[in-house]
Amino acid sequence: MVARYLHHHSARRHQPFLAVNCGALTESLAEAELFGHEKGAFTGAVGTHQGWFEAAEGGTLLLDEIGELNPSLQVKLLRVLQEREDHPRRFAQTAEDRCAGHRRHPRRSGRRDSPTAVP
C-alpha cells in the first residue's frame, strides 16, 4: 500500500499509522469512531473513547473508502482537514464547538470518485 510506504519513509515513521475502512463503519458509529466521545455524550457511551483522529496524533490516518461515508460527515471531515482542527472527545457538542488543534497527516483512498468526497 502506497500510504503505508510513504508513512514509513517519512519523518513520521515513528508515529502511529492507522488505516480505517470507512465503508465498514455504520452511520451511527462513524462520527464517534473518527472523533471520539466523552462518557454520557449519548445513550450507550459508558466511558470516554479516543477517536482515530486523536489516536493518529503526529502520525498518519488513512481514510479508505471515504466516499462511502454520509455526505454530512464528509463535510465535517473536510472542515477538520482544511482547518487542521479536530474533534476531541466532546461528541455531545456541535461540530463547530468541539474543534481543537491536532497534528496528523491525513490520507484518503477509495475506488470511486464522489462529488462530495473529501479531497
C-alpha positions as CSV (number, residue, x, y, z in Angstrom):
1,M,0.0,0.0,0.0
2,V,1.4,3.4,-1.1
3,A,0.2,5.3,2.0
4,R,2.0,2.8,4.4
5,Y,5.2,3.1,2.3
6,L,5.0,6.9,2.3
7,H,4.5,6.9,6.1
8,H,7.4,4.5,6.8
9,H,9.7,6.6,4.6
10,S,8.8,9.9,6.2
11,A,9.8,11.8,9.3
12,R,6.5,10.4,10.8
13,R,7.7,6.8,10.6
14,H,8.0,6.5,14.4
15,Q,4.5,7.9,14.9
16,P,1.2,5.9,14.6
17,F,-0.1,4.7,11.2
18,L,-3.9,4.0,11.4
19,A,-5.9,2.7,8.4
20,V,-9.6,3.0,8.7
21,N,-12.1,1.3,6.2
22,C,-14.8,4.0,6.2
23,G,-17.0,1.7,4.2
24,A,-17.2,-0.7,7.1
25,L,-18.5,2.0,9.5
26,T,-22.2,2.2,10.3
27,E,-23.5,5.8,10.0
28,S,-24.4,5.8,13.7
29,L,-20.9,4.9,14.8
30,A,-18.8,6.7,12.2
31,E,-18.5,10.1,13.9
32,A,-17.9,8.6,17.4
33,E,-15.2,6.3,16.0
34,L,-13.5,9.1,14.0
35,F,-13.7,11.8,16.5
36,G,-14.2,10.0,19.8
37,H,-16.6,10.9,22.6
38,E,-16.9,11.6,26.3
39,K,-18.8,9.4,28.9
40,G,-22.5,10.1,28.7
41,A,-22.3,12.0,25.4
42,F,-25.1,9.8,24.0
43,T,-27.0,6.7,25.1
44,G,-24.6,3.8,25.4
45,A,-21.5,6.0,25.9
46,V,-20.5,4.4,29.2
47,G,-16.9,5.7,29.0
48,T,-14.6,8.0,27.3
49,H,-13.5,6.9,23.8
50,Q,-10.4,8.2,21.9
51,G,-11.3,8.7,18.3
52,W,-9.0,7.8,15.4
53,F,-8.0,11.4,14.7
54,E,-6.7,11.7,18.2
55,A,-5.1,8.3,18.2
56,A,-3.2,9.2,15.0
57,E,-1.8,12.4,16.6
58,G,1.6,13.2,14.9
59,G,1.3,10.2,12.6
60,T,-0.8,9.2,9.6
61,L,-4.5,8.4,9.4
62,L,-5.6,6.6,6.2
63,L,-9.3,7.0,5.5
64,D,-10.0,4.2,3.0
65,E,-13.4,4.2,1.1
66,I,-14.2,7.7,2.4
67,G,-16.8,8.1,-0.3
68,E,-19.0,5.6,1.5
69,L,-19.5,8.0,4.4
70,N,-22.6,10.1,4.8
71,P,-22.1,13.4,2.9
72,S,-22.7,15.4,6.1
73,L,-19.9,13.6,7.9
74,Q,-17.7,14.1,4.8
75,V,-18.3,17.9,5.2
76,K,-17.2,17.6,8.9
77,L,-14.1,15.8,7.8
78,L,-13.4,18.4,5.2
79,R,-13.6,21.1,7.8
80,V,-11.2,19.2,10.1
81,L,-8.7,18.7,7.2
82,Q,-9.0,22.3,5.9
83,E,-8.8,24.0,9.2
84,R,-6.3,21.5,10.7
85,E,-8.7,21.1,13.6
86,D,-10.0,18.0,15.2
87,H,-13.0,17.0,17.3
88,P,-11.7,15.8,20.6
89,R,-13.9,13.6,22.8
90,R,-16.7,16.0,23.2
91,F,-19.2,14.2,21.0
92,A,-22.3,15.8,22.6
93,Q,-21.4,19.3,21.4
94,T,-21.8,20.7,17.9
95,A,-19.1,20.0,15.4
96,E,-18.1,23.7,15.4
97,D,-17.9,23.9,19.2
98,R,-15.7,20.8,19.7
99,C,-12.8,21.6,17.4
100,A,-9.3,21.7,18.9
101,G,-5.9,21.6,17.1
102,H,-4.2,18.3,16.4
103,R,-1.3,17.4,14.1
104,R,-1.6,14.4,11.9
105,H,-1.0,13.5,8.2
106,P,-4.4,12.5,6.7
107,R,-4.6,10.3,3.6
108,R,-7.7,9.1,1.8
109,S,-8.4,6.4,-0.7
110,G,-11.3,4.9,-2.5
111,R,-12.5,3.1,-5.6
112,R,-14.9,5.7,-6.9
113,D,-15.0,9.5,-7.4
114,S,-17.7,11.2,-5.4
115,P,-18.6,14.9,-5.9
116,T,-19.0,15.2,-2.1
117,A,-15.9,13.3,-1.2
118,V,-13.1,14.9,0.8
119,P,-10.2,15.8,-1.5
